[in-house]
Amino acid sequence: MPEPSGSARPASPPYEDRSTGLIVFGIIQIILGALSALMIPFALLALVLSRKTTGVAMPIGALFMSIATYGALAAMLVTLGIGSIYARRWARALSLVASWIWLIGGTLITIFLTAFLPTGFMQGFRQAAAMNPNAPPISTGAVAVILTVMIVFFAIFFVAVPLAFVIFYRTKNVEETCRHKDPVERWTDRCPLPVLAASLLFASASGYYLLMSFTTPIFPFFGEYLTGLAGGTACLVLAGVNAFLAYSLFRLQLAGWWTAVITMAVLAVSAFITYRHGNLFQAYSKMGWKDAQLQAMSMNPAFRSGMVLYWSVGLMVLSFGYLLWMKRYFVPSTELSAPGPETSHLSPSA
């Protein structure tokens, strides 16, 4: 029978609830965080095994940096995973930012390894065969299989997995689910996500340079590598600059954007000149690295060919371009305070 004309019908929800997906992706992040934590004992085990088999151990400073990196990554992933399970707005924003960084960096790393790994892998086998002529030879087919498996692994873990995270966390339904279940405004809502990503990267760089100042104090400075007290001081200064940039960018201060652009330009020029004319192995020798450690480093084709160093300069250039693109979110304070509807889209909530 037809319904009465005055009967009320339930309103359809404005979004599809994605609580289940948030729980699933949160659990995945917790698992990834646990795997990152497991890398700490593996790093210690690799130190012991390399010392027993080759007599060359990883320097203590580099080992400490590696352990600190794995520990920070594990803590971040577990925290974001728990926040995603509880559908927190800050967890969704930070997960999306981290996924974009993971995807872009992983894509670049995969491209780099695909172009460089075959040549470097073969050179490493030749050097190992020259050092140990009694070792059984490895066929070209076996090398090809190993290389294929490694490249496929990087493509899945560094491209496909973060792409899935980006696709999920950027959807409107996920955003609205978090807004509904966490109606309180969070600190991540006060800054556009592209600017928030840059702010978090500068904050991470600040912590990184702070650790470098007393673990591996080395700094490229216009043609030479500063080490010791000079290198540690330079790292401390840069840690402070990055902390200021992280804070000022988050507050959408135009002065912070200009400081970031000038800083990145100066660092890129300084690094390029140093990579062209500086002696990296001599710098590590000044830091107390032993001859066996320097020899193991020099046998790495990536360092010997300079590809890793030039790749670092390329990343700086890309970061500089990203800062220029990000200018749209920064305006002088006079424009922000001026009346008129045209300024509304420039507010931090844009």
ZIQUINOR-V73023 format. One record per backbone hydrogen bond with DSSP energy under -1.0 kcal/mol. CO is the residue of the C=O (numbers start at 0). NH is the residue of the N-H. If there is no record, write none. Layout:
co | nh
CO | NH
CO | NH
This chain:
co | nh
3 | 6
17 | 21
18 | 22
19 | 23
20 | 24
21 | 25
22 | 26
23 | 27
24 | 28
25 | 29
26 | 30
27 | 31
28 | 32
29 | 33
30 | 34
31 | 35
32 | 36
33 | 37
36 | 39
37 | 41
38 | 42
39 | 43
40 | 44
41 | 45
42 | 46
43 | 47
44 | 48
45 | 49
46 | 50
47 | 51
48 | 52
49 | 53
49 | 54
58 | 62
59 | 63
60 | 64
61 | 65
62 | 66
63 | 67
64 | 68
65 | 69
66 | 70
67 | 71
68 | 72
69 | 73
70 | 74
71 | 75
72 | 76
73 | 77
74 | 78
75 | 79
76 | 80
77 | 81
78 | 82
79 | 83
80 | 84
81 | 85
82 | 87
83 | 86
87 | 91
88 | 92
89 | 93
90 | 94
91 | 95
92 | 96
93 | 97
94 | 98
95 | 99
96 | 100
97 | 101
98 | 102
99 | 103
100 | 104
101 | 105
102 | 106
103 | 107
104 | 108
105 | 109
106 | 110
107 | 111
108 | 112
109 | 113
110 | 114
111 | 115
112 | 116
115 | 119
116 | 120
117 | 121
118 | 122
119 | 123
120 | 124
121 | 125
122 | 126
123 | 127
124 | 128
125 | 129
126 | 130
127 | 131
131 | 134
138 | 142
139 | 143
140 | 144
141 | 145
142 | 146
143 | 147
144 | 148
145 | 149
146 | 150
147 | 151
148 | 152
149 | 153
150 | 154
151 | 155
152 | 156
153 | 157
154 | 159
155 | 160
158 | 162
159 | 163
160 | 164
161 | 165
162 | 166
163 | 167
164 | 168
165 | 169
167 | 170
170 | 174
171 | 175
172 | 176
173 | 177
174 | 178
175 | 179
176 | 180
177 | 181
185 | 188
186 | 189
191 | 195
192 | 196
193 | 197
194 | 198
195 | 199
196 | 200
197 | 201
198 | 202
199 | 203
200 | 204
201 | 205
202 | 206
203 | 207
204 | 208
205 | 209
206 | 210
207 | 211
208 | 212
210 | 213
210 | 214
215 | 217
218 | 225
223 | 220
225 | 218
226 | 230
227 | 231
228 | 232
229 | 233
230 | 234
231 | 235
232 | 236
233 | 237
234 | 238
235 | 239
236 | 240
237 | 241
238 | 242
239 | 243
240 | 244
241 | 245
242 | 246
243 | 247
244 | 248
245 | 249
246 | 250
247 | 252
248 | 251
252 | 256
253 | 257
254 | 258
255 | 259
256 | 260
257 | 261
258 | 262
259 | 263
260 | 264
261 | 265
262 | 266
263 | 267
264 | 268
265 | 269
266 | 270
267 | 271
268 | 272
269 | 273
270 | 274
271 | 275
272 | 276
273 | 277
278 | 282
279 | 283
280 | 284
281 | 285
282 | 286
283 | 288
284 | 287
289 | 293
290 | 294
291 | 295
292 | 296
293 | 297
294 | 298
296 | 299
299 | 303
300 | 304
301 | 307
305 | 309
306 | 310
307 | 311
308 | 312
309 | 313
310 | 314
311 | 315
312 | 316
313 | 317
314 | 318
315 | 319
316 | 320
317 | 321
318 | 322
319 | 323
320 | 324
321 | 325
323 | 326
325 | 328
326 | 329
331 | 335
332 | 336
339 | 342
340 | 343
342 | 345
343 | 346
346 | 349
